[in-house]
Amino acid sequence: MRGALAMLPLLLAVAADRPTAGVPAALGAMFAGINDRPGGRRSSVSRVGVPALAGAAGLLIGSLLPGIGPPGAAMVVLPVLLGVLGLLAGALSSTGPVASACGTQLLVAAVIGAGMPLPEPGGERALLFLAGAGWALLLRLVLPSRFLLPVPPSRRRTSGGPYRYDGEREAVASVYAAVAGLLRAAGGTRAPARRAALTAALDQAQDALSGPRLRRYASSAAERRLHAQYAAALPLAEAATALAWAGEPLPGRVAEGPLRLAHAVRTGSACGPLPAPVRSGAGLRALDDALLAAAEAFDHRPGQSLRTPRGRPGLVALLRRAFGPAGREYGCRVALCCGVSAAVALGLDHEHWYWMPATAVFLVKPDLGPLVSRVLSRAAGTVVGAAVFAGFFALVAGPLPAVAAVALCGALIPVATRHFAAQTAVVTVLVLSLVLLAGEPQAAWGRVVESLTACAIVLLVGHLPLPGQRGNRVRDAVDTAVAAAHRYLRHVLAHPQDGAGRGVLRRDAYRSLAVARSALDLSAAELPPVAGRTAEFEEVAGALERLVDTTTACAVHLHDRGAALLPSHAERIAEHLAALDAAHRASARSGVLV
């Protein structure tokens, strides 16, 4: 529903007999729908708004590129300029998910701005693009999700804060549910997967609470309550991780308390009395203490908001990462894909030459899945989308059916983003409809040919050996996780009673570990020329996971009544440190690490 309403500016432009003015607005709304993800409304401001600014800048830059250089030299100048822009955008994309969306949107919009023949000047196109994205973002912020989607009875709120915090509330509730899942899985084979699920839930809640006015000082009682509930979940997660690390099954009643807290978060009700575990060990005592603290946080209005424990890198750190080995490697591949595909399209004198480099930019993104998988998905999705478009417009004609097709595709984008092939099919129909509204002729099967050509280019460049080492993205992620794990361990051993500082470092360690594991899993799914360069990281990641979990167990024990570190814990830490060091040395010998 929200995606369809986001196309209202396009309908207004068509009604005003200016359909070309609606095309940039529809593009902005389309990108906003692609970048939006489930979560807090406030965090969507940066998740959607910042890439929209980058896209508007790209559209403006792209409209200026054809005028650079001597007349008639566009076939040479444009690919070079787009390649340089791709190098910068690719390097920026390597620094994080929002930066990845910014870099991609900047480059794709620049390609469209340079190639799509619209009568509006570049500045007006950029403003229209921002208007479309801003309208989609406004809908995201003000429309209540429960009016748009059915909500299960068990998750309906009976009281509590306003609907605009539904995403944050669900994210925090998922943390308590994940704690209960880990406690139930303790002592079984599913415990590692449940611990990873708890890390993912904590990461999502952290992101959901990190939007404007939800950082250091909350602006309402509902926000302060959510911050307090999230903060109360952190000691529970620590205790549950320590209990799962011990490897012993737990009574079923230990999971009832976190489940009741999850229900209380979702419904906005008081948690009531919680079943307390038997205080027979350091882990169970920590769990009981955390439950008592959570009950107090739920049943009493917090006096002030709590800071969400997440460090944000500064500008210098971001630039260092962008122009480090991982940024340079990815930037070179983006530059080659964009520049070569533009040169091929211009050399073949394709009327819609900009489709090929725009397709290549999307395909080269590593966060959309393994390279071969996303190339095949792109090819299949383009064929299906072109067939649907050709069949539909063989029966109807005119601007209103095109607007209806764009609105329907806008409504389908949030669902289609779950699979790259489905997203490609929906976006193909949407883009071809916008091309019609822009006054260009139908080119459904031309879109297929150019997309398949871009797929071949990306597949070749993605496996092309470049100077230096490969696997920089995985290496950087693992190195970051190793550094975070060592900071966490040193703090636990030096300051065992500093719960607040330990919590911040624990979150950083587990979050960095999850990023490293995700990068490693993605690399392992690639073809052997790529996967073989990072296979040695598997031992490093395994040793790192064991070290971080053991550190958490030691932290719970040391915090319990000021007890000393057990000899068995010290031996396990020494064993994991030695294994981590050996894995690092083995990777260095294989040429993966510098």
C-alpha positions as CSV (number, residue, x, y, z in Angstrom):
1,M,0.0,0.0,0.0
2,R,2.7,2.5,1.0
3,G,4.7,1.7,-2.2
4,A,1.6,2.4,-4.4
5,L,0.9,5.7,-2.6
6,A,4.6,6.7,-3.1
7,M,3.9,6.9,-6.8
8,L,1.3,9.7,-6.3
9,P,3.7,12.4,-7.6
10,L,3.9,10.6,-10.9
11,L,0.1,10.5,-11.2
12,L,0.0,14.2,-10.5
13,A,2.6,14.9,-13.1
14,V,0.7,12.9,-15.7
15,A,-2.6,14.7,-14.7
16,A,-0.8,18.0,-15.2
17,D,0.3,16.8,-18.7
18,R,4.0,16.7,-17.6
19,P,4.7,13.0,-17.5
20,T,8.5,13.5,-17.9
21,A,8.5,15.5,-14.7
22,G,7.1,12.6,-12.8
23,V,9.8,10.2,-14.0
24,P,12.6,11.5,-11.6
25,A,10.1,11.6,-8.8
26,A,9.1,8.0,-9.4
27,L,12.7,7.0,-9.6
28,G,13.3,8.6,-6.2
29,A,10.3,6.8,-4.7
30,M,11.5,3.5,-6.3
31,F,14.9,3.7,-4.7
32,A,13.4,4.7,-1.4
33,G,11.3,1.5,-1.5
34,I,14.4,-0.6,-2.3
35,N,16.4,0.9,0.5
36,D,13.7,0.7,3.1
37,R,13.8,-2.3,5.4
38,P,11.7,-3.5,8.3
39,G,12.6,-1.7,11.5
40,G,12.2,1.6,13.3
41,R,10.6,4.5,11.6
42,R,13.2,7.0,12.9
43,S,16.1,4.9,11.6
44,S,14.6,4.9,8.2
45,V,15.4,8.6,8.0
46,S,19.1,7.8,7.5
47,R,18.5,4.5,5.8
48,V,16.4,6.1,3.1
49,G,17.0,9.8,3.3
50,V,20.8,9.9,3.0
51,P,20.9,7.6,-0.1
52,A,18.2,9.9,-1.6
53,L,20.5,12.9,-1.2
54,A,23.3,10.9,-2.9
55,G,20.9,9.9,-5.7
56,A,19.8,13.5,-6.3
57,A,23.5,14.5,-6.5
58,G,24.1,11.7,-8.9
59,L,21.2,12.8,-11.2
60,L,22.6,16.3,-11.2
61,I,26.1,15.2,-12.0
62,G,24.9,12.8,-14.7
63,S,23.0,15.6,-16.5
64,L,26.3,17.6,-16.7
65,L,28.5,14.7,-17.9
66,P,27.5,14.8,-21.6
67,G,28.6,18.4,-21.9
68,I,32.1,17.7,-20.7
69,G,34.8,17.3,-23.4
70,P,34.9,18.2,-27.0
71,P,31.9,17.7,-29.3
72,G,31.5,14.2,-30.6
73,A,33.8,12.7,-28.0
74,A,31.1,11.3,-25.7
75,M,31.9,7.7,-26.7
76,V,35.3,8.1,-25.1
77,V,34.7,10.7,-22.4
78,L,31.6,9.3,-20.8
79,P,32.9,5.8,-20.0
80,V,36.0,7.4,-18.5
81,L,34.1,9.8,-16.4
82,L,31.6,7.1,-15.3
83,G,34.6,4.9,-14.5
84,V,36.2,7.5,-12.2
85,L,32.8,8.1,-10.5
86,G,32.4,4.4,-10.1
87,L,35.8,4.2,-8.4
88,L,34.8,6.8,-5.8
89,A,31.3,5.4,-5.4
90,G,32.6,1.8,-5.0
91,A,35.2,2.8,-2.4
92,L,32.5,4.7,-0.5
93,S,30.2,1.6,-0.7
94,S,32.7,-0.6,1.2
95,T,32.4,1.3,4.5
96,G,28.9,0.2,5.5
97,P,25.3,-0.6,4.5
98,V,24.0,3.0,4.3
99,A,27.2,4.0,2.5
100,S,26.7,1.1,0.1
101,A,23.2,2.4,-0.7
102,C,24.6,5.9,-1.2
103,G,27.4,4.8,-3.5
104,T,25.1,2.7,-5.7
105,Q,22.3,5.3,-5.8
106,L,24.8,8.0,-6.7
107,L,26.3,6.0,-9.6
108,V,23.0,4.6,-11.0
109,A,21.4,8.0,-10.9
110,A,24.4,9.6,-12.6
111,V,24.2,7.0,-15.4
112,I,20.4,7.7,-15.8
113,G,21.0,11.4,-15.7
114,A,23.6,11.1,-18.5
115,G,21.6,8.8,-20.7
116,M,17.8,9.3,-20.2
117,P,16.6,12.1,-22.5
118,L,14.4,14.2,-20.3
119,P,13.5,17.9,-21.1
120,E,13.9,19.0,-17.5
121,P,17.3,20.6,-16.6
122,G,19.6,18.8,-14.2
123,G,18.7,20.9,-11.2
124,E,15.0,20.3,-11.6
125,R,15.5,16.6,-12.1
126,A,17.5,16.4,-8.8
127,L,14.7,18.3,-7.0
128,L,12.0,16.1,-8.4
129,F,14.0,13.0,-7.4
130,L,14.3,14.4,-3.9
131,A,10.6,15.2,-3.8
132,G,9.7,11.6,-4.8
133,A,12.0,10.1,-2.2
134,G,10.9,12.6,0.4
135,W,7.2,11.7,-0.2
136,A,8.0,8.0,0.2
137,L,9.9,8.7,3.4
138,L,7.1,10.8,4.7
139,L,4.7,7.9,4.1
140,R,7.1,5.6,6.0
141,L,7.1,7.9,9.0
142,V,3.4,8.8,9.3
143,L,1.4,5.8,8.1
144,P,0.6,3.2,10.8
145,S,1.8,-0.2,9.8
146,R,-1.1,-1.9,11.5
147,F,-3.5,-0.3,9.1
148,L,-1.6,-1.6,6.2
149,L,-0.7,-5.1,7.3
150,P,-2.6,-7.7,9.3
151,V,-1.2,-8.1,12.8
152,P,-1.4,-11.5,14.6
153,P,-3.6,-11.3,17.8
154,S,-0.7,-12.3,20.0
155,R,1.2,-9.2,18.8
156,R,-1.5,-6.6,18.9
157,R,-1.0,-3.8,21.4
158,T,-3.6,-3.2,24.0
159,S,-1.9,-0.1,25.4
160,G,1.4,1.7,25.3
161,G,3.1,4.2,23.1
162,P,2.0,5.6,19.7
163,Y,2.1,3.5,16.6
164,R,5.1,5.4,15.2
165,Y,7.3,3.2,17.6
166,D,5.9,-0.1,16.4
167,G,9.1,-1.0,14.5
168,E,11.3,-0.2,17.5
169,R,9.0,-2.0,19.8
170,E,9.0,-5.2,17.7
171,A,12.8,-5.0,17.5
172,V,13.2,-4.8,21.2
173,A,10.6,-7.6,21.8
174,S,12.5,-9.8,19.4
175,V,15.6,-9.5,21.6
176,Y,13.8,-10.9,24.6
177,A,12.3,-13.7,22.4
178,A,15.8,-14.5,21.1
179,V,17.1,-14.7,24.7
180,A,14.3,-17.2,25.5
181,G,15.2,-19.2,22.4
182,L,18.9,-19.4,23.4
183,L,18.0,-20.5,27.0
184,R,15.8,-23.3,25.6
185,A,18.5,-24.4,23.2
186,A,21.3,-24.5,25.9
187,G,23.0,-27.9,26.0
188,G,21.8,-28.9,22.5
189,T,23.0,-28.7,19.0
190,R,20.9,-25.7,18.2
191,A,22.6,-23.4,20.7
192,P,25.2,-21.9,18.3
193,A,22.5,-21.0,15.8
194,R,20.3,-19.5,18.6
195,R,23.3,-17.4,19.8
196,A,23.8,-16.1,16.3
197,A,20.0,-15.3,16.2
198,L,20.3,-13.4,19.5
199,T,23.2,-11.3,18.0
200,A,21.1,-10.5,14.9
201,A,18.2,-9.5,17.1
202,L,20.4,-7.2,19.2
203,D,21.9,-5.7,16.0
204,Q,18.4,-5.0,14.6
205,A,17.2,-3.4,17.9
206,Q,20.4,-1.3,18.1
207,D,19.8,0.0,14.5
208,A,16.1,0.6,15.2
209,L,16.9,2.8,18.2
210,S,19.6,4.7,16.4
211,G,17.5,7.1,14.3
212,P,17.2,10.9,14.9
213,R,16.1,11.8,18.4
214,L,16.6,8.3,19.5
215,R,20.3,8.4,20.1
216,R,21.5,10.1,23.3
217,Y,18.4,11.8,24.6
218,A,14.9,10.5,24.0
219,S,12.1,12.9,23.3
220,S,9.1,11.2,24.9
221,A,8.2,8.8,27.6
222,A,7.6,6.1,25.1
223,E,11.1,6.5,23.7
224,R,12.6,6.5,27.1
225,R,10.8,3.4,28.0
226,L,12.0,1.6,24.9
227,H,15.6,2.6,25.6
228,A,15.3,1.3,29.2
229,Q,13.8,-2.0,27.9
230,Y,16.5,-2.4,25.4
231,A,19.2,-1.7,28.1
232,A,17.6,-4.2,30.4
233,A,17.8,-6.9,27.7
234,L,21.6,-6.6,27.5
235,P,22.4,-8.3,30.9
236,L,19.9,-11.0,30.0
237,A,21.6,-11.7,26.7
238,E,25.0,-11.9,28.5
239,A,23.7,-14.3,31.1
240,A,22.0,-16.5,28.4
241,T,25.2,-16.6,26.4
242,A,27.2,-17.7,29.4
243,L,24.6,-20.4,30.2
244,A,24.6,-21.7,26.7
245,W,28.4,-21.7,26.7
246,A,28.4,-24.0,29.7
247,G,26.7,-26.6,27.5
248,E,24.2,-27.9,30.1
249,P,20.4,-28.1,29.5
250,L,18.3,-25.7,31.5
251,P,14.9,-26.1,33.1
252,G,12.1,-24.9,30.8
253,R,11.0,-22.3,33.3
254,V,14.1,-20.2,32.8
255,A,12.8,-19.1,29.4
256,E,9.4,-18.1,30.7
257,G,10.6,-14.7,32.1
258,P,12.1,-13.4,28.9
259,L,9.0,-14.6,27.0
260,R,6.8,-12.6,29.3
261,L,9.0,-9.6,28.8
262,A,8.8,-9.9,25.1
263,H,4.9,-10.0,25.3
264,A,5.0,-7.0,27.6
265,V,7.1,-5.0,25.1
266,R,4.7,-5.9,22.2
267,T,1.5,-5.1,24.1
268,G,2.8,-2.1,26.1
269,S,1.5,-3.8,29.3
270,A,3.3,-4.4,32.6
271,C,5.4,-7.6,32.8
272,G,3.9,-8.7,36.1
273,P,5.6,-11.3,38.3
274,L,8.4,-13.3,36.6
275,P,9.4,-16.9,37.4
276,A,12.8,-16.7,38.9
277,P,15.5,-19.4,38.1
278,V,17.2,-21.3,40.9
279,R,20.3,-19.3,41.9
280,S,22.6,-22.3,41.8
281,G,25.5,-20.9,39.8
282,A,27.1,-17.7,38.5
283,G,25.1,-17.9,35.2
284,L,21.7,-18.5,36.8
285,R,22.4,-15.8,39.4
286,A,23.2,-13.4,36.7
287,L,20.0,-14.3,34.8
288,D,17.9,-13.8,38.0
289,D,19.5,-10.4,38.7
290,A,18.9,-9.4,35.1
291,L,15.3,-10.5,35.3
292,L,14.8,-8.4,38.5
293,A,16.4,-5.4,36.9
294,A,14.2,-5.8,33.8
295,A,11.1,-6.1,35.9
296,E,11.9,-2.8,37.5
297,A,12.7,-1.1,34.2
298,F,9.3,-2.3,32.8
299,D,7.1,-1.4,35.8
300,H,8.7,2.0,36.6
301,R,8.8,5.0,34.3
302,P,12.5,5.7,33.6
303,G,13.6,9.2,34.6
304,Q,16.0,9.7,31.7
305,S,16.9,8.0,28.4
306,L,19.8,5.7,28.0
307,R,22.4,6.0,25.2
308,T,22.3,3.1,22.7
309,P,25.7,1.5,23.1
310,R,27.0,1.8,19.6
311,G,30.2,3.5,18.4
312,R,30.1,5.4,15.1
313,P,33.3,5.8,13.2
314,G,34.4,9.4,12.4
315,L,35.0,10.9,9.0
316,V,38.7,10.2,9.0
317,A,38.1,6.5,9.9
318,L,35.5,6.2,7.1
319,L,37.9,7.7,4.6
320,R,40.6,5.4,5.7
321,R,38.4,2.4,5.2
322,A,37.1,3.7,1.9
323,F,40.6,4.0,0.5
324,G,42.0,1.0,2.2
325,P,42.6,-2.3,0.4
326,A,38.9,-3.4,0.5
327,G,37.7,-0.1,-0.8
328,R,40.3,0.1,-3.5
329,E,39.5,-3.5,-4.7
330,Y,35.8,-3.0,-4.8
331,G,36.1,0.5,-6.3
332,C,38.2,-0.8,-9.1
333,R,35.7,-3.5,-10.0
334,V,32.8,-1.0,-9.9
335,A,34.8,1.3,-12.1
336,L,35.6,-1.4,-14.6
337,C,32.1,-2.7,-14.7
338,C,30.5,0.7,-15.2
339,G,33.1,2.1,-17.6
340,V,33.3,-1.0,-19.8
341,S,29.6,-1.5,-20.0
342,A,29.1,2.1,-20.9
343,A,31.7,1.9,-23.6
344,V,30.2,-1.2,-25.0
345,A,26.7,0.2,-25.1
346,L,27.8,3.5,-26.6
347,G,30.0,1.6,-29.2
348,L,27.0,-0.5,-30.2
349,D,25.0,2.7,-30.5
350,H,22.2,1.5,-28.3
351,E,19.3,3.9,-27.9
352,H,19.0,3.1,-24.2
353,W,22.8,2.7,-23.6
354,Y,22.4,3.8,-19.9
355,W,20.6,0.5,-19.1
356,M,23.8,-1.5,-19.4
357,P,26.0,0.4,-17.0
358,A,23.1,0.9,-14.6
359,T,22.5,-2.9,-14.6
360,A,26.2,-3.6,-14.1
361,V,26.3,-1.3,-11.0
362,F,23.5,-3.2,-9.3
363,L,25.0,-6.6,-10.2
364,V,28.5,-5.8,-8.9
365,K,27.1,-5.1,-5.3
366,P,28.3,-8.0,-3.1
367,D,25.6,-7.5,-0.5
368,L,23.0,-8.8,-2.9
369,G,24.4,-12.4,-2.7
370,P,27.1,-14.4,-4.5
371,L,28.1,-13.1,-7.9
372,V,27.0,-16.0,-10.0
373,S,23.7,-16.3,-8.1
374,R,22.9,-12.6,-8.6
375,V,23.8,-12.7,-12.2
376,L,21.5,-15.6,-12.9
377,S,18.8,-14.0,-10.8
378,R,19.2,-10.8,-12.8
379,A,19.0,-12.6,-16.1
380,A,15.9,-14.6,-15.1
381,G,14.2,-11.6,-13.5
382,T,14.8,-9.3,-16.5
383,V,13.3,-11.9,-18.9
384,V,10.2,-12.4,-16.8
385,G,9.8,-8.6,-16.3
386,A,10.2,-7.9,-20.0
387,A,7.7,-10.6,-20.9
388,V,5.1,-9.3,-18.4
389,F,5.6,-5.7,-19.7
390,A,5.3,-6.7,-23.4
391,G,2.2,-8.8,-22.7
392,F,0.5,-6.1,-20.7
393,F,1.2,-3.2,-23.1
394,A,0.2,-5.4,-26.1
395,L,-3.4,-5.2,-24.7
396,V,-3.4,-1.6,-23.4
397,A,-1.8,1.7,-24.3
398,G,-1.5,5.3,-23.0
399,P,-0.1,7.0,-19.9
400,L,-2.7,5.9,-17.4
401,P,-1.9,2.1,-17.8
402,A,1.8,3.0,-17.4
403,V,1.1,4.9,-14.2
404,A,-1.0,2.0,-13.0
405,A,1.9,-0.4,-13.7
406,V,4.3,1.8,-11.9
407,A,2.0,2.1,-8.9
408,L,1.5,-1.7,-8.8
409,C,5.3,-2.3,-9.0
410,G,5.8,0.3,-6.2
411,A,3.5,-1.7,-4.0
412,L,5.3,-5.0,-4.9
413,I,8.9,-3.7,-4.2
414,P,8.8,-4.2,-0.4
415,V,7.9,-7.9,-1.0
416,A,10.1,-8.4,-4.0
417,T,13.3,-7.3,-2.2
418,R,13.3,-10.7,-0.5
419,H,14.8,-12.2,-3.6
420,F,16.9,-10.6,-6.2
421,A,15.2,-12.2,-9.2
422,A,11.8,-11.0,-8.0
423,Q,13.1,-7.6,-7.3
424,T,14.6,-7.5,-10.8
425,A,11.4,-8.5,-12.5
426,V,9.4,-5.8,-10.6
427,V,12.0,-3.1,-11.3
428,T,12.2,-4.1,-15.0
429,V,8.4,-3.5,-15.4
430,L,8.6,-0.3,-13.5
431,V,11.6,1.1,-15.4
432,L,10.1,0.2,-18.8
433,S,6.9,1.9,-17.8
434,L,8.8,5.0,-16.9
435,V,10.6,4.9,-20.2
436,L,7.2,5.0,-21.9
437,L,6.1,7.9,-19.8
438,A,9.4,9.7,-20.7
439,G,8.3,9.6,-24.3
440,E,10.7,6.9,-25.5
441,P,9.6,3.9,-27.6
442,Q,9.0,0.5,-26.0
443,A,12.2,-1.6,-25.7
444,A,11.3,-4.6,-23.6
445,W,13.5,-7.1,-25.5
446,G,16.2,-4.6,-25.9
447,R,16.3,-4.4,-22.2
448,V,16.8,-8.2,-22.0
449,V,19.7,-8.1,-24.5
450,E,21.5,-5.2,-22.7
451,S,21.0,-6.8,-19.3
452,L,22.4,-10.1,-20.4
453,T,25.4,-8.3,-21.9
454,A,25.9,-6.5,-18.6
455,C,25.6,-9.8,-16.8
456,A,28.5,-11.2,-18.9
457,I,30.6,-8.1,-18.3
458,V,30.1,-8.3,-14.5
459,L,30.8,-12.0,-14.4
460,L,34.1,-11.5,-16.2
461,V,35.2,-8.5,-14.2
462,G,34.1,-10.1,-10.9
463,H,36.6,-12.9,-11.4
464,L,39.3,-10.8,-13.1
465,P,42.5,-10.9,-11.1
466,L,43.6,-7.5,-10.0
467,P,47.0,-6.3,-8.7
468,G,47.5,-7.2,-5.0
469,Q,45.5,-9.7,-2.9
470,R,41.9,-10.7,-3.2
471,G,39.6,-11.2,-0.2
472,N,40.3,-7.7,1.2
473,R,36.6,-7.3,2.3
474,V,36.7,-10.5,4.3
475,R,40.1,-9.8,5.7
476,D,39.1,-6.3,6.9
477,A,35.9,-7.6,8.5
478,V,37.9,-10.4,10.3
479,D,40.6,-8.0,11.4
480,T,38.0,-5.7,12.8
481,A,36.4,-8.5,14.7
482,V,39.7,-9.8,16.1
483,A,40.5,-6.3,17.4
484,A,37.1,-5.9,19.0
485,A,37.4,-9.4,20.6
486,H,40.8,-8.5,22.2
487,R,39.4,-5.1,23.5
488,Y,36.5,-7.0,25.1
489,L,38.8,-9.6,26.7
490,R,41.2,-7.1,28.1
491,H,38.4,-5.1,29.6
492,V,36.8,-8.1,31.2
493,L,40.1,-9.2,32.8
494,A,41.1,-5.7,33.9
495,H,37.7,-4.3,35.0
496,P,35.4,-7.2,35.9
497,Q,32.9,-5.0,37.8
498,D,32.4,-2.4,35.0
499,G,29.2,-3.7,33.7
500,A,28.4,-0.7,31.5
501,G,31.8,-0.6,29.8
502,R,31.7,-4.3,29.4
503,G,28.3,-4.2,27.7
504,V,29.5,-1.7,25.1
505,L,32.5,-3.7,24.2
506,R,30.5,-7.0,24.2
507,R,28.1,-5.5,21.7
508,D,30.9,-4.3,19.5
509,A,32.6,-7.7,19.6
510,Y,29.5,-9.7,18.7
511,R,28.4,-7.2,16.1
512,S,31.8,-7.2,14.4
513,L,31.9,-11.0,14.6
514,A,28.5,-11.2,12.9
515,V,29.7,-8.9,10.1
516,A,32.8,-11.1,9.6
517,R,30.8,-14.3,9.6
518,S,28.4,-12.8,7.0
519,A,31.3,-11.7,4.7
520,L,32.9,-15.1,5.1
521,D,29.7,-17.0,4.3
522,L,29.1,-14.8,1.2
523,S,32.7,-15.4,0.0
524,A,32.4,-19.2,0.6
525,A,29.4,-19.3,-1.8
526,E,31.3,-17.8,-4.7
527,L,33.1,-19.7,-7.4
528,P,36.5,-21.3,-6.5
529,P,38.6,-18.5,-7.9
530,V,37.0,-16.2,-5.3
531,A,36.1,-18.6,-2.5
532,G,39.5,-20.2,-2.5
533,R,41.2,-17.0,-1.5
534,T,39.2,-16.7,1.7
535,A,38.7,-20.3,2.7
536,E,41.4,-20.1,5.4
537,F,39.4,-17.5,7.3
538,E,37.0,-20.3,8.4
539,E,39.4,-21.4,11.1
540,V,40.0,-17.8,12.2
541,A,36.2,-17.1,12.5
542,G,35.6,-20.4,14.5
543,A,38.4,-19.6,16.9
544,L,37.1,-16.0,17.3
545,E,33.6,-17.2,18.0
546,R,34.8,-19.5,20.7
547,L,37.0,-16.8,22.2
548,V,34.2,-14.2,22.4
549,D,31.7,-16.7,24.0
550,T,34.3,-17.8,26.5
551,T,35.0,-14.2,27.4
552,T,31.3,-13.6,28.1
553,A,31.2,-16.7,30.3
554,C,34.3,-15.4,32.2
555,A,32.7,-11.9,32.5
556,V,29.6,-13.4,34.2
557,H,31.7,-15.4,36.6
558,L,34.1,-12.6,37.5
559,H,31.1,-10.2,38.1
560,D,29.5,-12.7,40.4
561,R,30.4,-11.7,44.0
562,G,33.9,-10.6,42.9
563,A,35.0,-14.2,42.3
564,A,38.4,-14.9,40.8
565,L,38.9,-16.3,37.4
566,L,38.6,-20.1,37.4
567,P,41.7,-22.1,36.2
568,S,39.5,-23.9,33.7
569,H,38.3,-20.6,32.3
570,A,41.9,-19.3,32.1
571,E,42.9,-22.5,30.3
572,R,40.1,-22.1,27.8
573,I,41.0,-18.5,27.1
574,A,44.6,-19.4,26.5
575,E,43.6,-22.3,24.3
576,H,41.3,-20.1,22.1
577,L,44.0,-17.3,21.9
578,A,46.5,-19.9,20.7
579,A,44.1,-21.3,18.2
580,L,43.3,-17.8,16.9
581,D,47.0,-17.0,16.6
582,A,47.6,-20.3,14.8
583,A,44.8,-19.7,12.4
584,H,46.2,-16.2,11.6
585,R,49.6,-17.6,10.9
586,A,48.2,-20.3,8.7
587,S,46.2,-17.7,6.7
588,A,49.3,-15.6,6.4
589,R,51.3,-18.5,5.0
590,S,48.5,-19.2,2.4
591,G,48.8,-15.6,1.2
592,V,45.3,-14.5,2.4
593,L,46.5,-12.2,5.2
594,V,49.3,-9.6,4.9
